[in-house]
Amino acid sequence: MNVTIYHNPACGTSRNTLAFIRAAGIEPTVIEYLKTPPDRATLLDLIARSGLPVRAIVRAKEALFDELALADASDAALVDAMLAHPILINRPLVVIDDTVHLCRPSETVLPLLPALPAQPAQPTPPTVPHG
């Protein structure tokens, strides 16, 4: 299983998703997309493989979304805005093999991962005979 996470370490949801992936015994490729933003071809590929509309990949809660008046923007304008301002890319995007998932809330990644290892059974404390 090849896993890549487009990660923002300042985002609690992104940090939690990364922790779930690691808890499943997977060390993903971590792309801090604010430092290394995707190019146009990569962003369009991520959107296409997610099966989601462009608008779902835009982080509408960012103040910049309103500042740029993107509420009624076309898909092309939204993509341009995300390329110019990567903070507008919703996170975390998790690529598992060939499929892209927007993992909000972070628990949505759990069914996509191998089952977490079972905790070892705790030994039963010995009984002390009363007598």
C-alpha positions as CSV (number, residue, x, y, z in Angstrom):
1,M,0.0,0.0,0.0
2,N,1.5,3.3,-1.1
3,V,0.2,6.3,0.9
4,T,0.9,10.0,0.4
5,I,-0.6,12.7,2.5
6,Y,-0.8,16.4,1.4
7,H,-0.3,17.7,4.9
8,N,-0.5,21.0,6.7
9,P,1.2,20.5,10.1
10,A,-0.7,23.5,11.5
11,C,-4.0,21.7,10.9
12,G,-5.3,19.4,13.7
13,T,-7.3,17.3,11.2
14,S,-4.2,16.8,9.1
15,R,-2.1,15.9,12.1
16,N,-4.7,13.4,13.4
17,T,-5.0,11.8,9.9
18,L,-1.2,11.4,9.7
19,A,-1.2,9.9,13.2
20,F,-3.9,7.4,12.2
21,I,-1.9,6.4,9.1
22,R,1.3,5.9,11.2
23,A,-0.6,4.0,13.9
24,A,-1.6,1.5,11.1
25,G,2.1,0.8,10.6
26,I,2.4,2.9,7.4
27,E,5.0,5.6,7.0
28,P,3.5,7.7,4.2
29,T,5.2,10.1,1.9
30,V,4.4,13.5,3.5
31,I,4.1,16.5,1.2
32,E,3.8,19.8,3.1
33,Y,1.8,21.4,0.3
34,L,2.2,24.9,1.7
35,K,6.0,24.5,1.3
36,T,5.8,22.4,-1.9
37,P,2.5,23.2,-3.6
38,P,1.3,21.0,-6.4
39,D,1.6,22.2,-10.0
40,R,-1.5,22.5,-12.2
41,A,-1.2,19.0,-13.6
42,T,-0.8,17.5,-10.2
43,L,-3.7,19.4,-8.7
44,L,-6.0,18.6,-11.6
45,D,-5.0,14.9,-11.3
46,L,-5.7,14.9,-7.5
47,I,-9.1,16.4,-8.1
48,A,-9.9,14.0,-10.9
49,R,-8.8,10.9,-8.9
50,S,-10.8,12.1,-5.8
51,G,-14.1,11.9,-7.8
52,L,-15.1,15.1,-6.0
53,P,-16.1,18.4,-7.5
54,V,-13.5,21.1,-7.6
55,R,-15.5,23.1,-5.1
56,A,-15.1,20.3,-2.5
57,I,-11.3,20.5,-2.7
58,V,-11.4,24.3,-2.0
59,R,-11.1,25.3,1.6
60,A,-14.1,27.7,1.8
61,K,-13.5,28.4,5.5
62,E,-10.3,30.3,4.7
63,A,-10.7,34.0,5.0
64,L,-8.9,34.3,1.7
65,F,-11.8,32.5,0.0
66,D,-14.1,35.4,0.8
67,E,-11.5,38.0,0.2
68,L,-11.0,36.7,-3.4
69,A,-14.9,36.5,-3.8
70,L,-14.7,32.8,-4.8
71,A,-18.3,31.9,-3.7
72,D,-19.6,32.0,-7.3
73,A,-16.3,31.3,-9.1
74,S,-16.0,28.8,-11.9
75,D,-14.0,25.6,-11.5
76,A,-11.2,27.0,-13.6
77,A,-11.0,30.1,-11.3
78,L,-11.1,27.9,-8.2
79,V,-8.1,25.9,-9.5
80,D,-6.2,29.1,-10.4
81,A,-6.9,30.4,-6.9
82,M,-5.6,27.2,-5.3
83,L,-2.5,27.3,-7.4
84,A,-1.9,30.9,-6.5
85,H,-2.8,30.4,-2.8
86,P,-2.2,26.8,-1.7
87,I,-3.8,27.6,1.7
88,L,-7.1,27.3,-0.2
89,I,-6.5,23.5,-0.9
90,N,-8.6,21.6,1.5
91,R,-6.8,19.1,3.7
92,P,-5.7,16.5,4.2
93,L,-5.7,14.9,0.8
94,V,-4.6,11.3,1.2
95,V,-3.5,9.3,-1.8
96,I,-3.8,5.5,-1.3
97,D,-2.4,3.7,-4.3
98,D,-4.4,5.3,-7.2
99,T,-7.2,6.8,-5.2
100,V,-7.4,10.3,-3.6
101,H,-9.5,10.9,-0.5
102,L,-10.3,14.1,1.3
103,C,-10.0,13.0,4.9
104,R,-12.3,15.4,6.8
105,P,-12.9,14.5,9.5
106,S,-9.7,12.6,10.2
107,E,-11.5,9.4,11.1
108,T,-12.6,9.0,7.5
109,V,-9.1,7.6,6.8
110,L,-9.6,4.6,9.2
111,P,-11.7,2.4,6.9
112,L,-9.1,2.9,4.2
113,L,-6.2,1.5,6.2
114,P,-5.3,-2.0,7.3
115,A,-6.8,-2.9,10.7
116,L,-4.8,-1.6,13.6
117,P,-2.9,-4.4,15.4
118,A,-4.9,-5.9,18.3
119,Q,-3.6,-5.0,21.7
120,P,-2.0,-8.0,23.4
121,A,-4.2,-9.6,26.1
122,Q,-3.4,-8.6,29.6
123,P,-2.4,-11.5,31.7
124,T,-4.9,-12.4,34.4
125,P,-3.5,-11.7,37.8
126,P,-2.9,-14.9,39.8
127,T,-5.5,-15.6,42.5
128,V,-4.2,-16.0,46.0
129,P,-5.9,-18.8,47.9
130,H,-7.6,-17.6,51.1
131,G,-6.9,-19.9,53.9
